[in-house]
Amino acid sequence: MMIQRLLRYLTDMRLRLLLEKAENYLGMTNQSFSFGYGKSRYSLKFDEILYFEKKGRQALIHTADNIYKTNMTTKEIWESIDEGMFATIHGSFIVNLKHVKTVSSGGVRMFNGQELAVTRRYRKSLAEKHMEFVQGGM
């Protein structure tokens, strides 16, 4: 009787933990990134964004279908995105961890096959953040 209660309790705890992870993950992917360029305003779900690339004053927002431009700074971008879902891999690149297939010492391979270089400065933090995302983000 006591063992059955304990097993039921442990099963309930696992289910609660799994549901909490699912809720966090869905909350992350449902969020949007809003920006403007010229006279146009855009809103992209975090899920759609593969990575951000800074080129001078412009930020390029890469998606599977398009590349959008905005004049936001890196700081402004970070203030608008979920830090648990994105990671810096280079002074000019911020990747969406959901689209990262593998992380190696020299770069990341995206699920679409694209490879991006990772600088030494960000290797360790990227590896840790990616592992945390994969384990905690489902």
C-alpha positions, 0 to 999 in steps of 0.5 A: 500500500505504501509503495503504491502511494509512493509510485503514484506520487512519483508518477504525478511528480514526473507528469507535473514536471513534464507538463511544466516543461511543455508549458514553458516550451510552448510559451517560448515558441508562441512569443513574437519578435516585432520590428520595423524597417522603413515604413513597414512593421513586422512581427515574427514568431520566435519559432520562425527566426533561424538567426540574427546577423548584424551587418553594420547598422543593420540587423538581418533576421533570417527565416526559412523563407526570407531575410528581413532587415531592421536598424535595431542594435544587438542590445535592442534585439536581446531586449526583445527576445527570450534569452533561454531560446537564443544564444550568441555565437559570434559578435554578429550572430545570435542563433535560435537554439530550436533550429540548432542541430549540432554544436561543435568546437568550430561552429553550429549546424542548423537543421536546414543544413546551414553552418555558422562559425562560433568564435572561441569567446562564445563556445563554452557558453553556447555548448552549455546553453544548447544543452540546457535548452535541449534538456529543459526545452524538450 
